[in-house]
Amino acid sequence: MTEAAAREPAGPLAPDSVALAEAAAGWRGAYVHVPFCARVCPYCDFAVVAGRDDEAAGYVRAVVAETAMEPPWGPLDAVHVGGGTPSRLAPELLDRVRAALADRFGLAPGAEVALEANPEDWTAAHAAAVRAAGFTRVSLGVQSFDAQVLAALGRVHTPEEGAAAVASARAAGFASVGLDLIAGTPGESGASWRATVAQALELGPDHLSVYSLTVERGTPLGRSVAAGAAAPDPDDQAEKYEEAMAQAAAAGMVRYEVGNLARPGHHSRYNLLTWAAGEYVAFGAGAHGHRGGLRRRNHRRLEAYLGAVERGERPEAGSESLDGWGRERERVYLGLRRAAGVTPGAAGARLLTTSSGRRLVEAGVIGLREARLVVLDPLRTDAAAREVLALSAGEC
C-alpha cells in the first residue's frame, strides 16, 4: 500500500465508521512496553516489575538498541507506549524512546504518539514535560472513582488524583485524553459503578475504555479466588457494561469496539490498526509485534530481555508465521471486535454456513449489515470469535 493510501481519511469521521476501519489495515504502528510499576496490582498478569525504577535508564538504552535491530520500515502512523506504567519513566527517557522510533522508521504527518499513565505519577510538571517530548495522547488508568474499589484493586492513587490527572493533561495540551475503567470488582455496588462512570464523563474525556475485571492464573487475585474469595460476577459485569455504554452514549461518545468509545476524531489509531490485523513493530520486555505475516514475542522476564540485547541478539522468545488461511481467520475474528464489523471474506462466509454460525445469527449475536459481518450483541463478541477460530482451512 502506498504512503498516501495508508494515511487516515479526511475527517473527523465517526469512530465507528467503515472508512476508518478499512483504512486502519494499511497503517503502520509501533508498540513499546515499559514494565516498571509502583506496585504490581493483584489482578495483573502482564510483564511488569515493581521497585526497580533505578533500572529505567538502562532499560531504555536496551529498547533503543533493539529498535536499531529492526529493519527499516515506516513511516509510523501510531506509536503506543504501554505497560506496566510508562509514566514511571522520566520525560527525557520517554523522549529517547520516541526519538529512536522516529529516527529508525520516521513518523507520518500527524502521527499519534500515545502513552499510558497512572494518576499518582501524572503531576502537572510531568504532563507538560511529556507533552513537550512529542507525545500527543494519554490514557489514564483511573479504573474507579470509589476509594474502596481502588483499594480492592490494589491501586495507590485516590479519586481526587484521578480527576487532577485529567486536568493536568488538558493543561499540558494533549490532543486526546482517555480514561480507563474496570467494572465488576467484588464488593463494588451498582451505585458505586454508576457514580464512577458519571464522574468519568463529567471530566469530559475524549476516549473511554471499559474493561471487566478478569481473574488470571498465577496472580494474587487468582490465588485468592482459588482459595475461596469472591470472584467477579459475570452477570454483574454485564449490567455494569451496559450501564457504562448507555451513560457514555448519552454523553455523545461513540462505541467503536467492544469496550472502547471515543468522540469523533479521538479514536485510537493504534487500537484500530491492531483490530484491522494491521502491522506493528514491538520493543521491550514481553512486547508482541506483527510484521510481514510473522507474529513475534519478546522475552517476558526483564533479565532475559536485557541479557539478549546486551549480547547483541534480538530478544525474541518465539514467533508464529501465519499462512493465508491463518491471516484470513485472524482478520475476521479481530474485525468482529469493531462496531463497524468486517467484510465476511472466506472465513466469514463459511461461519454463516456452519450450524454454530447459524445459531449465532438466530440468537441475534451476529448478522450482516450493509454487506459487513457485525456483532449485534457486543457482550457475546468472544463467543463469535471462538467460532471463527474453530473454523479449519478444509471447511472453506
N, C-alpha and C positions, 0 to 999 in steps of 0.2 A: 504494500500500500504506500502511496506517495505521502510525503510530509503534509501536503495540503489536505489530503483526504483524511488524514489521521487527526486533524485538529477538530475542536468542538464546533458544532453547528452554531450559526448566529443565534443569539438569544436575547434575554434569558428564556430558555424553554422550561416547561414544567418538568420537575424531576422525574416524573413517571412517563415521559414522552417516549414513543418508539424511536424517534430520531436520535435521542441521546443514547438509548440502549444499543442501537445499531452502531453508532459512531464509536462507542467505547471499545468495541472489539479491535479497533485499529490504533488505540492509544498505547503508549509505552510508559511503563512505570518503574519505580524502584521502591523497595522496602528496606528499611534499616531497623534492626532490632537492638534495643537498649535494655539490658537485663536488670539494671540496678533499681532497687526499691528501698523505701524507708523500712518496710517490713513486708513479709510475704503474707498476703491475705489468705485466710483459711480455705477459700474455695478455689484458689488459683493453681492451675497445673501448667502454666507457661514456663519458659526458660528464664527464670529470674533468680536473683541473689539479693540478700539484704545485708547491710552493714559493711559493704565493700566499696563505698563511693571513692575511696582513695585509689582504686584501680581504674577510675574512669578515663584518665588521660591515656594510660597505656592501652585501654580497650579501644579508644577512638583511633589511636595510631594503627591498631590492628585492622580496624574497619577500613581506614584509608588505604592500607596496604592491600587488603582484599579487593577493594574497588579496582585497584590497578591490575589485578589478575583477570578481571572480566574483559573479554574482547570488546572493543568499542561498539557502541550501539546507541541509537537515540535519534533525535533529542527526546528528552523525557517530558511527558505531559503531566505526570503526577509523581510526587515523592511523598512517601509516608514513613515517618519515624515513629515506631510503636514500641511497646514493651510488655512487661516492665514499666518503667516510668521515665520516659525521655526527659521530663522536666527536672530530673535529678542531675542532669548534665549542666555544667556551666554554659552560658550562652556562647562563649568563644569555642567550646568543644562542639556544640551544635553547628556553629558556623563552619568549622573544619569539615564536618560530615557533608553539609550542603555543598561546600566549595569542591570537595573531592568528586562528588557526583556531577556537578556542573562541569568540572574540568575534563572528566573522563567521557561523559555522554552528551553534555550540553542540555540546556533547559529550553523547551519550546516557549515562544512568546506567551506570557500569561500563565505559565505553568503553576500548578497547585503544589505548594510546599507545606506539608502539614506535619503536626506532631501531636502526640497525646500528652496530657499533663494532669497532675493531681493538684487539687486546690491548695494543699499545705505548702507546695513549692512555688506557687504562682503569685508571687508578690508583684506589685506594680513595676518595680525596677527590673525584675526578671522578665516580665512580659515585654516591657519596652525593649530590652536588650535582645530578646529572641526575635522580636519583630524586625529590629534593625539588622539582624543576621540573615534576613531574607525569607523568613517563614511567613506564610500568608494565611494559614488556617490552624486552628487549635481545637482539639476535642478534650473537654474537661470531664474527668471521671468523678462526677459528684455523687452518683449512684443513688442517693436519697437525701431528703431534707429533714429527716427524722433522726435525732441524735441517737435514740435507742437502736434503730435499724443500722445506722452506721457502725455502732459498737458491735452489733452482732455480726456484721460483715468484716470486722477487723480493720475498718478504716480509721485513719488517725486524724482526719480533718473534721471540722464542725460544719453544721449547716450554714452558719454565717460566713465561714471561709469559702464555701461553695459559691455563695452569691457574690462575695467580694472578688472571686477569681473571674467571674464573667465581667464585672465592671472593669477590672484591670485589663482584660483582653480587649474590651471595647476602647478603653482609653489609649491603648498602645497602637490601635489602628489595624487590627487583624480584619481581613476581608470577610472571613467566616468564622463564627464561634459556635461550637457544638457542645451539647451536653449528653452524657451517657447516664442512663438509669438502669438499676437492677430491680426486677419485680419478683415478688414471692419469697422473700426471706422469711423463714419460720418466725412467727410472732408478729409479723407486720400486718396490721389491720387494714381493712378496706378503706377506712377513713384516713389512715396514715398515707396509704398509696395515693388516694385522690388528692390529698394535700400536697404530696411531693410533686405530682405531675403538674398541679395548678401552679405551684411556686416556680417550677422549672419554666413553665410557659410564660409566667409573668416577667421573667428575666429577658424575654424576647430572643431566644436562641435562633440561629439561622438553620441549625440542624439538630435533630434529636434521635438518639439511638436507644431503643428499649430492649433489654436483654432479660431473659428469665434466669434466675439462679439455678445453676446445674451442679450436681454432685459428681465429682470426678474421683476415680480410684486413686489412692496414694496421697490425697490431700488431707489436711487436718479435718476438713468438713466431711470428706468421705469416710474417714476412720470414725468420726463422731457418729455419723448416721449408722454405720455398720454396728456400732456399739449400742444402738437403741435410741439415739437422739432423733428429734423430729426432722423429717425430710421435707423439702418443698412440696406443696400440694399442686399437682398439675391443673386441677380444676380452678383452684385459687389463682394460679398464674395466668390461666386463660382469661378469667374475668378481669384481671388487672391489665392484661394486654389490651383487651377490648376497651377498657376504660381509658387507657393512655391514648389509643388510636382515636377515640371519639373526642377527647379533650383537644388533642393536637389538631385534628381536622377542623374543629370549631375555631381554633386559633389561626387558621389559614395555612397550616402545614400540609404537605402532600406526601403520602406514603409512597415510596418508590422501591422498597424492598421489604421483606417480611417485617423487620423491626426498625427500619430507618426511614425517617421523614425529613423533609427539607423545604425551605422556601424556594421559589423559583430563582435559579442562578446560584444556589448554595448546595447542590448535590455534591457528594464526594466523588471526584473523578477516580481516585484510586479504588474505591469500592466498586464503582460501576465497571471499571475495566476488569476486575477480578471476576465479577459475576458474568461478564461477557466472554469468559475464558480467554481474556487478553494476556499479553506477555508482560512480565516484570522481572527485573533482576532483584536479587536479595542479598543482604550482607548482615553479618553479625551472628552471634550465637543463637542457634535454633531457627534461623531465618529460612523460609521456604521461597523458592523462585520458580518461574515458568518462562522458558525461552526456547524457541525452535522445536517445540514438541517434546521438550525434556523438562520434567519437574524434578528439582533437586532440593535437598535439605542440608543444612549445616549441622555440625555437632551442637548438641544442646548444652553440654557441660562447658562452663566458661573456661576451665583449664584445658580441655581438649581443643576448644576453638582457638584459644591463644597459642597453644603449642603448635598447632598445624601452621598457623600464619607465620609464627616465628621461624619455622623451618622452611618457609617459602613455598608451602603447599596450600592448595585450595582446601579450606576446612570442611569439605563435603563428607557427610555421613552416609549419604545414599542418594539414589536418583531413580526415576522411572521414565522410560520412553513410551510415549503414547502413540499407538498406531492410529490409522484412520478411523476405525470404529471407536476406539477409546476416546479420541478427540470429539467425535460426534456425540457420544453418550454424555461426556462431560459438559459439552456445550449446552445440551438440553437441561440436565439436572441443575446446573448453575443458573442458567437463564430463567428457570422456573421460580427462582427466588425473587425476581423482579416483578413489580406490578405490571410492567409493560409486556411481560412474558417473553416468548421466544418463537422464532419460526420453527415449525414442527420438524422439518427435515426427516431423515430416515428413522431416527430414534423416536421422535415424537409421533410420527405416523404409525410406527409399529406399536407404540404404547397404547394408542387408541384402539388397536385391534385385539389386544390381549384381554383375557377375562378380567384381570385385575384393573387394567386401564378402563374398561367399560364400567366396572363397579365404581371407580372414582368419578367418572362422568355422571353416572346415575345418582351418586350421592352428592353431586354439586361441588366436588372438590376441584376438579379441573374442567376445562372446556375450551372451545375455540372462540376467539373474539377477533374479528377483522383478520382472519387467516393466521392468527397467532395463538399458540398454546399458552394458556394462562392458568394460574391457580386462583380459583374463585373463593376459597376458604383459606386465608393465609395461615391459620393455626394448624393446618394439615399439610403444609408445604413439605415437611420432611417425609410424610407418607408417600406423596407423589414422587419425590426424589428417589426414595428407596426402590420404587417400581421401575424407574428409569435405569438405575444401577443394576437391577436384576436382569435386564434385557441382555441377551447374548448376541454376538455377531451373527450366528446362524439363524437367528429369528428374523433377520432383515433380508 
